[in-house]
Amino acid sequence: MNKQKTTLKKIQEIAEEIPVDVDDFGLLSGRTGVILWYFYLSRYVDEKYYYIAEKLLMKTLSKLQNSTIIFTHCSGYSGICWMLMHLKEYEFVDMEPDILDNIDNNLFKNMAIALDKDN
């Protein structure tokens, strides 16, 4: 087996071990990072990963509406917004601009609350 096939096989083995339904929304260690991972796998390894990424993205956006999360880039709203813009910029997904508006409004509201509390 050549080196490229061996590498792709190893990547697929790793993909099978990554938990899809994690509670953390974070870009660094949660759903958002997993979504990116699967979208890139779909482009470079196997298209089947696109459907996993798409399903997880929709589930995550749905859960966001009823969740209270922090607004940081690594673990919160900021990272989720970045991921959505990245997916759109690199043509993984096509989305309406108002999706980001809703998240931005929630991000702004949470940042204002944090500033009021001197955080």
N, CA and C of each residue as an Amber inpcrd file, in Angstrom:
protein
   357
   0.8580000  -1.1760000   0.0000000   0.0000000   0.0000000   0.0000000
   0.9030000   1.2380000   0.0000000   0.5890000   2.2030000  -0.8780000
   1.4510000   3.3860000  -0.9230000   1.1660000   4.3210000   0.2540000
   2.0460000   5.2980000   0.4190000   1.9810000   6.1810000   1.5840000
   0.6840000   6.9860000   1.6410000   0.1930000   7.4540000   0.5000000
  -1.0400000   8.2440000   0.4750000  -2.2330000   7.4090000   0.9270000
  -2.3360000   6.1900000   0.4380000  -3.4470000   5.3200000   0.8380000
  -3.3630000   4.9730000   2.3230000  -2.1550000   4.7500000   2.8050000
  -1.9630000   4.4450000   4.2170000  -2.3970000   5.6290000   5.0730000
  -2.0300000   6.8340000   4.6400000  -2.3930000   8.0460000   5.3800000
  -3.9050000   8.2350000   5.3860000  -4.5520000   8.0760000   4.2420000
  -6.0090000   8.2200000   4.1630000  -6.7140000   7.1850000   5.0280000
  -6.1910000   5.9750000   5.0310000  -6.7830000   4.9260000   5.8690000
  -6.6700000   5.3030000   7.3450000  -5.5280000   5.8290000   7.7460000
  -5.3270000   6.2300000   9.1350000  -6.2610000   7.3880000   9.5060000
  -6.4230000   8.3450000   8.5990000  -7.3340000   9.4710000   8.8360000
  -8.7640000   8.9660000   9.0180000  -9.1700000   8.0030000   8.2000000
 -10.5200000   7.4470000   8.3350000 -10.6780000   6.7020000   9.6610000
  -9.6450000   6.0230000  10.1020000  -9.6970000   5.3430000  11.4000000
  -9.8670000   6.3650000  12.5250000  -9.1460000   7.4530000  12.4380000
  -9.2630000   8.5170000  13.4370000 -10.6720000   9.0980000  13.4100000
 -11.1990000   9.3190000  12.2110000 -12.5440000   9.8850000  12.0570000
 -13.6030000   9.0260000  12.7370000 -13.4240000   7.7330000  12.6740000
 -14.3920000   6.8240000  13.2880000 -14.3510000   6.8830000  14.8120000
 -13.2490000   7.3520000  15.3730000 -13.0850000   7.4210000  16.8270000
 -13.5460000   8.7530000  17.4250000 -13.7490000   9.7570000  16.6000000
 -14.1150000  11.0860000  17.1110000 -15.5910000  11.0880000  17.4940000
 -15.9010000  11.4630000  18.7290000 -17.3130000  11.5250000  19.1380000
 -18.0330000  12.6530000  18.4020000 -19.1770000  12.3390000  17.8680000
 -19.9210000  13.3060000  17.0690000 -20.8150000  14.1770000  17.9410000
 -21.4130000  13.6120000  18.9520000 -22.3970000  14.3440000  19.7450000
 -21.8230000  14.7460000  21.0970000 -20.9450000  15.7440000  21.0820000
 -20.3520000  16.2380000  22.3210000 -21.1550000  17.4230000  22.8350000
 -21.1060000  17.6640000  24.1370000 -21.8810000  18.7450000  24.7450000
 -21.2500000  20.1140000  24.5410000 -19.9440000  20.1700000  24.4760000
 -19.2160000  21.4260000  24.3310000 -19.4280000  21.9920000  22.9250000
 -19.7370000  23.2820000  22.8230000 -19.9360000  23.9150000  21.5240000
 -18.6290000  24.4190000  20.9030000 -17.5310000  24.3430000  21.6090000
 -16.3070000  25.0320000  21.2500000 -15.6470000  24.6470000  19.9490000
 -14.9640000  25.6270000  19.4020000 -14.1470000  25.4500000  18.2100000
 -12.9090000  24.6180000  18.5510000 -12.3670000  24.8410000  19.7190000
 -11.1430000  24.1700000  20.1220000 -11.3750000  22.7160000  20.5300000
 -12.4180000  22.4550000  21.2940000 -12.5760000  21.0950000  21.8260000
 -14.0120000  20.5850000  21.7890000 -14.8270000  21.1470000  20.9220000
 -16.2230000  20.7400000  20.9200000 -16.8120000  20.5490000  19.5360000
 -18.1150000  20.7160000  19.4660000 -18.8860000  20.4860000  18.2510000
 -18.3680000  21.2700000  17.0410000 -18.0310000  22.5450000  17.2660000
 -17.6350000  23.4000000  16.1570000 -16.3710000  22.8640000  15.4800000
 -15.4070000  22.4330000  16.2750000 -14.1980000  21.8360000  15.7080000
 -14.4830000  20.5280000  14.9940000 -15.3750000  19.7280000  15.5520000
 -15.7490000  18.4550000  14.9250000 -16.4450000  18.7080000  13.5860000
 -17.2870000  19.7200000  13.5330000 -17.9730000  20.0660000  12.2820000
 -16.9460000  20.4120000  11.1990000 -15.9840000  21.2560000  11.5350000
 -14.9290000  21.6030000  10.5690000 -14.1770000  20.3610000  10.0980000
 -13.8260000  19.5210000  11.0520000 -13.0950000  18.2740000  10.7420000
 -13.8530000  17.4600000   9.7000000 -15.1480000  17.2510000   9.9170000
 -15.9120000  16.4200000   8.9890000 -16.1340000  17.0990000   7.6350000
 -16.3020000  18.4060000   7.6090000 -16.4250000  19.0720000   6.3080000
 -15.1400000  18.9300000   5.4960000 -14.0070000  19.0910000   6.1450000
 -12.7450000  18.9080000   5.4180000 -12.5220000  17.4580000   5.0190000
 -12.9090000  16.5160000   5.8600000 -12.8250000  15.1080000   5.4770000
 -13.6630000  14.8350000   4.2360000 -14.8260000  15.4660000   4.1670000
 -15.6980000  15.2400000   3.0140000 -15.0640000  15.7380000   1.7250000
 -14.2840000  16.7750000   1.8160000 -13.6460000  17.3360000   0.6240000
 -12.4360000  16.5260000   0.1840000 -11.6700000  16.0160000   1.1360000
 -10.4020000  15.3850000   0.7980000 -10.3510000  13.8720000   0.9510000
 -11.3080000  13.2960000   1.6800000 -11.2560000  11.8540000   1.9230000
 -12.4490000  11.1270000   1.3280000 -13.6480000  11.4620000   1.7880000
 -14.8440000  10.7490000   1.3320000 -16.0670000  11.6370000   1.5330000
 -16.8980000  11.7290000   0.5220000 -18.0850000  12.5860000   0.5650000
 -19.0700000  12.1900000   1.6620000 -19.0120000  10.9570000   2.1310000
 -19.9470000  10.5110000   3.1790000 -19.8290000  11.3740000   4.4400000
 -18.6670000  11.9630000   4.6590000 -18.4730000  12.7890000   5.8430000
 -19.2210000  14.1210000   5.7510000 -19.5710000  14.5250000   4.5410000
 -20.3320000  15.7650000   4.3690000 -21.6730000  15.6650000   5.0860000
 -22.3100000  14.5280000   4.9690000 -23.6320000  14.3550000   5.5670000
 -23.5570000  14.3080000   7.0950000 -22.4760000  13.7640000   7.6110000
 -22.2670000  13.7830000   9.0630000 -22.0860000  15.2220000   9.5240000
 -21.2440000  15.9800000   8.8040000 -20.9800000  17.3790000   9.1670000
 -22.2410000  18.2210000   9.0600000 -22.9910000  18.0370000   7.9980000
 -24.2160000  18.8180000   7.7860000 -25.2390000  18.5460000   8.8840000
 -25.4160000  17.2910000   9.2300000 -26.3710000  16.9140000  10.2790000
 -25.9450000  17.5090000  11.6220000 -24.6530000  17.4240000  11.9310000
 -24.1500000  17.9680000  13.1880000 -24.2680000  19.4900000  13.2170000
 -24.0310000  20.1400000  12.0880000 -24.1680000  21.5920000  12.0040000
 -25.6100000  22.0180000  12.2790000 -26.5580000  21.3670000  11.6560000
 -27.9680000  21.7160000  11.8540000 -28.3980000  21.4640000  13.3000000
 -27.9500000  20.3620000  13.8680000 -28.2800000  20.0460000  15.2570000
 -27.6690000  21.0840000  16.2070000 -26.4500000  21.5120000  15.9130000
 -25.7690000  22.5000000  16.7420000 -26.4730000  23.8440000  16.6740000
 -26.8250000  24.2860000  15.4660000 -27.5270000  25.5670000  15.3240000
 -28.8730000  25.5320000  16.0380000 -29.5250000  24.3950000  15.9970000
 -30.8010000  24.2520000  16.6890000 -30.6090000  24.3320000  18.2100000
 -29.5900000  23.6680000  18.7300000 -29.3220000  23.6740000  20.1690000
 -28.8900000  25.0470000  20.6670000 -28.2710000  25.8330000  19.8000000
 -27.8010000  27.1640000  20.2020000 -28.9380000  28.0640000  20.6670000
 -30.1020000  27.8920000  20.0680000 -31.2320000  28.7580000  20.3820000
 -31.6560000  28.6500000  21.8380000 -31.4230000  27.5140000  22.4430000
 -31.8630000  27.2910000  23.8240000 -30.7020000  27.1240000  24.7870000
 -29.5300000  27.5980000  24.4080000 -28.3510000  27.4010000  25.2390000
 -27.7590000  28.7260000  25.6900000 -27.1510000  28.6760000  26.8310000
 -26.3840000  29.8120000  27.3200000 -24.9220000  29.3970000  27.2690000
 -24.1780000  30.0230000  26.3750000 -22.7600000  29.7110000  26.2760000
 -21.9660000  31.0080000  26.3150000 -20.6910000  30.8620000  26.5650000
 -19.8350000  32.0410000  26.6460000 -19.5630000  32.5880000  25.2430000
 -18.9160000  33.7260000  25.1690000 -18.7650000  34.3680000  23.8670000
 -17.3430000  34.3370000  23.3320000 -16.5000000  33.4800000  23.8710000
 -15.1080000  33.4180000  23.4380000 -14.9540000  32.7350000  22.0740000
 -13.7710000  32.9100000  21.5110000 -13.4810000  32.2930000  20.2210000
 -13.2810000  30.7830000  20.3590000 -12.6060000  30.3500000  21.4000000
 -12.3020000  28.9250000  21.5770000 -13.5020000  28.0900000  21.9940000
 -14.3770000  28.6660000  22.8070000 -15.4320000  27.8530000  23.4130000
 -16.8340000  28.4210000  23.2780000 -17.0080000  29.4740000  22.5210000
 -18.3260000  30.0930000  22.5240000 -18.7830000  30.6370000  21.1870000
 -19.6460000  31.6380000  21.2860000 -20.3010000  32.2110000  20.1100000
 -19.3270000  32.7260000  19.0570000 -18.2760000  33.3830000  19.4880000
 -17.3270000  33.9420000  18.5400000 -16.7350000  32.8600000  17.6360000
 -16.3580000  31.7340000  18.2260000 -15.8200000  30.6170000  17.4490000
 -16.8490000  30.0070000  16.5050000 -18.0900000  29.9550000  16.9520000
 -19.1590000  29.4190000  16.1030000 -19.3740000  30.3390000  14.8960000
 -19.3720000  31.6440000  15.1420000 -19.5160000  32.6000000  14.0340000
 -18.3590000  32.4710000  13.0540000 -17.1520000  32.3390000  13.5830000
 -15.9930000  32.1810000  12.7190000 -16.1320000  30.9360000  11.8550000
 -16.5550000  29.8190000  12.4890000 -16.7160000  28.5680000  11.7600000
 -17.7430000  28.7190000  10.6380000 -18.8700000  29.3780000  10.9250000
 -19.8980000  29.5650000   9.8960000 -19.3720000  30.3980000   8.7320000
 -18.6520000  31.4670000   9.0440000 -18.0770000  32.2940000   7.9790000
 -17.0380000  31.5100000   7.1790000 -16.2600000  30.6940000   7.8540000
 -15.2470000  29.8610000   7.1930000 -15.9120000  28.8570000   6.2530000
 -16.9470000  28.1940000   6.7300000 -17.6500000  27.2120000   5.8960000
 -18.2390000  27.8660000   4.6540000 -18.7620000  29.0630000   4.8140000
 -19.3310000  29.7830000   3.6780000 -18.2260000  30.2430000   2.7190000
 -17.1540000  30.8170000   3.2760000 -16.0580000  31.3320000   2.4410000
 -15.4210000  30.2370000   1.5980000 -15.2560000  29.0520000   2.1580000
 -14.6220000  27.9500000   1.4400000 -15.6340000  27.0260000   0.7510000
 -16.8610000  27.5300000   0.6460000 -17.9350000  26.8950000  -0.1210000
 -18.2700000  25.4720000   0.3200000 -18.2080000  25.2550000   1.6340000
 -18.7040000  23.9980000   2.1690000 -20.2230000  24.0520000   2.2780000
 -20.7480000  25.2330000   2.5960000 -22.1820000  25.4130000   2.7660000
 -22.6180000  26.7200000   2.1130000 -23.8790000  26.7880000   1.8120000
 -24.5070000  28.0080000   1.3280000 -25.5310000  28.3850000   2.3850000
 -25.4230000  29.5980000   2.9130000 -26.3420000  29.9690000   3.9870000
 -26.8060000  31.4030000   3.8190000 -27.9350000  31.6530000   4.4140000
 -28.4910000  32.9920000   4.4240000 -27.7130000  33.8610000   5.4080000
 -27.4880000  35.1180000   5.0730000 -26.7270000  35.9970000   5.9750000
 -27.3940000  36.2250000   7.3320000 -28.7070000  36.0870000   7.4160000
 -29.3880000  36.3640000   8.6860000 -29.0830000  35.3370000   9.7710000
 -28.5350000  34.1890000   9.4080000 -28.1330000  33.2140000  10.4200000
 -27.0850000  33.8390000  11.3410000 -26.1270000  34.5050000  10.7530000
 -25.0960000  35.1580000  11.5530000 -25.6520000  36.3460000  12.3280000
 -26.6560000  37.0180000  11.7850000 -27.2650000  38.1510000  12.4880000
 -27.8360000  37.7180000  13.8280000 -28.5410000  36.5990000  13.8460000
 -29.1220000  36.1020000  15.1000000 -28.0440000  35.7650000  16.1190000
 -26.9920000  35.1140000  15.6700000 -25.9030000  34.7670000  16.5830000
 -25.1830000  36.0360000  17.0370000 -24.9430000  36.9560000  16.1110000
 -24.2850000  38.2240000  16.4650000 -25.0800000  39.0020000  17.5060000
 -26.3980000  39.0220000  17.3680000 -27.2380000  39.7230000  18.3410000
 -27.1120000  39.0980000  19.7250000 -27.1060000  37.7790000  19.7790000
 -26.9560000  37.0850000  21.0560000 -25.5620000  37.3180000  21.6310000
 -24.5520000  37.3070000  20.7800000 -23.1880000  37.5840000  21.2080000
 -23.0860000  38.9850000  21.7960000 -23.6540000  39.9560000  21.1210000
 -23.6320000  41.3420000  21.5960000 -24.3210000  41.4630000  22.9580000
 -25.4770000  40.8140000  23.0800000 -26.2330000  40.8600000  24.3410000
 -25.4150000  40.2680000  25.4900000 -24.7870000  39.1260000  25.2620000
 -23.9820000  38.4890000  26.3070000 -22.7390000  39.3000000  26.6440000
 -22.1350000  39.9290000  25.6550000 -20.9640000  40.7630000  25.9240000
 -21.3550000  41.9920000  26.7490000 -22.5130000  42.5720000  26.4520000
 -22.9890000  43.7310000  27.2160000 -23.2490000  43.3450000  28.6710000
 -23.8200000  42.1680000  28.8890000 -24.0670000  41.6880000  30.2590000
 -22.7380000  41.5080000  30.9900000 -21.7610000  40.9180000  30.3050000
 -20.4500000  40.7050000  30.9290000 -19.7840000  42.0410000  31.2760000
 -19.9030000  43.0170000  30.3990000 -19.3240000  44.3330000  30.6840000
 -20.0160000  45.0030000  31.8720000 -21.3200000  44.8280000  31.9740000
 -22.0520000  45.3750000  33.1110000 -21.5910000  44.7570000  34.4320000
 -21.1260000  43.5070000  34.3570000 -20.6510000  42.8180000  35.5510000
 -19.1490000  43.0210000  35.7660000 -18.5550000  43.9050000  34.9710000
 -17.1050000  44.1940000  35.0470000 -16.2370000  42.9920000  34.7420000
 -16.6440000  42.1470000  33.8330000 -15.8290000  40.9900000  33.4130000
 -15.0190000  41.3270000  32.2070000
